[in-house]
Amino acid sequence: MTSLNVLLEDVIDKCGGFGRFQWTVVSLAMLSKVACAWGILMMQFGGAIPDWWCQWSNQTLFSLKYTNHSSSFESYKVCSPPQNESSFSFCSNFRFSTDMNTAVNEWELICDNDWVTSLITTIQMAGLLVSGLLAGQLSDTFGRKPTFALSLIIMVVSNLVAAFSISWEMFAVMRFLIGLGSGIYLATMYIYMIEFIPKKYRPMITAFPAFPVFAAVFGFMSWWLRDWKNLHYATSIVTSITLLSIFIIPESFRWLASRHKLDRAVSVIKKVARTNGRQVPDLTSLQDVVNESSKDSDRKFTIIDMFLHRSFLKTSCLLVFCWLSCGYSYYAITFAVDQLSGSLYLNMFLLSLVEIPGTLSSWYFNNRIGRRWTCFMLFMIAAVAGLIVAILQVVDVPEKAGLINGFALAAKLGVSAAWPALMTFTTELYPTVIRNISYGFLSSVSRVGAMVAPQLVHVNTTIPGLLYFLFGGSMLLSAVISLLFPETRGKNLEDQIQTIEVAVKEETKTEKFTKF
């Protein structure tokens, strides 16, 4: 009898493949990514340090020393007075440049409080970590659509409230909730889309550069608004508009079928066929196939199933490292943008813009040379460029600043292309019943790296090169690991654990017979 995964892949093809319905789903889902991109990247601008001066006073006499440049003695970005000005013992006031309003000048997060901005970013990434664990379980238990809607609602509310923060502590809590909503979105949206998409087009979904496009737009918005509060207002408004997509996109019929909700699954399949202008395919065998191949459909699957079954143990352990590396590497470069030379806004724009050709190339190479070699190649590009930046930061060479910027862009291109390639690989290595759980768990693992990244961005100011040495090393190991996975290009998505285990046993028998 035909397996459920083969039947559902055939249903997609008979309903028109990548037709009008799929274009609608993908377009709406991609547009909603603006909320996630702006929400996560807000600390690129919000944590940026404007030019600032400390106005020094004499603690005993409170007298101000007049100079030719100012009505008081000022030091530019220096937290202690020069030795020859020891009579000025405390900073009476911080004066910030008026060309931007960030969290730094809002709550004077400099000198003794300079650690706060990296802490806020780490707290935001902690929200993404927690959400990855929650999202997979929520999505596989209650469905893709309600979980997707929940993520957008959380982002609307938390961004709006964040704009009214009265202290950095309150702001940090809101950043956690923004991270929570963004993480649920990221762990659900991709799985939601690919379950409507023919296997030929699945790499296109991860490779479509929606996130970098909206990130580049965010660079423009930061230059235009130049105020962290206004950026939060704008994000909340845009997210509210994208929330309307939940009234158009139906529940995944793959998830419905895998959970024995056949009436609803058939209804969605009919909607897909009608929208694509095709005849509804023959579904008379669906009930029998589900009964035969969905013996596990009534049990609740958990993260443990990723490691409990022999066929997933090795894969899951290796993927943990790769996702951890991607999370650290991507956000290390992203949040270190203010350490590059030149305009902050231009660097934000370029670091996002370079992702567009990178992610598009991953689509091409995924279909051309397969998942394994695509991941290997892109990880290697990131590794080499990252290690060069690390070396440049610890040596003196001509045009050092320009070279660092150039290779940092190349490193960002590599990791931003490798990560979506790894996403495609990951979703094809697990069956439907634990696909979102696995994807959500690995998404959470990546946030551990993302939580570490802001702290190392801060440390890199005193230990140059450390950030990028870790970046290059982790990318190099990920490149080697990617060659250890089985190739999945052109294969049907599996829906049940048993089908994979049977395939592994058959493959093992074949190998033994061949050796004999």
Secondary structure, 3 states (H helix, E strand, C coil): CCCHHHHHHHHHHHCCCCCHHHHHHHHHHHHHHHHHHHHHHHHHHHCCCCCEEEEEECCCCCCCCCCCCCCCCEEECCCCCCHHHCCCCEEEEEEECCCCECHHHHHCCCHHHCCHHHHHHHHHHHHHHHHHHHHHHHHHHHCHHHHHHHHHHHHHHHHHHHCCCCCHHHHHHHHHHHHHHHHHHHHHHHHHHHCCCCHHHHHHHHHCCHHHHHHHHHHHHHHHHCEHHHHHHHHHHHHHHHHHHHHCCCCCHHHHHHCCCHHHHHHHHHHHHHHCCCCCCCCCCHHHHHHHHCCCCCCCCCCHHHHHCHHHHHHHHHHHHHHHHHHHHHHHHHHCHHHCCCCHHHHHHHHHHCHHHHHHHHHHHHHHHCHHHHHHHHHHHHHHHHHHHHHHHHCCCCCHHHHHHHHHHHHHHHHHHHHHHHHHHHHHHCCHHHHHHHHHHHHHHHHHHHHHHHHHHHHCCCCCCHHHHHHHHHHHHHHHHHCCCCCCCCCCCCCCHHHHHHHHHHHHHHHHHHHC
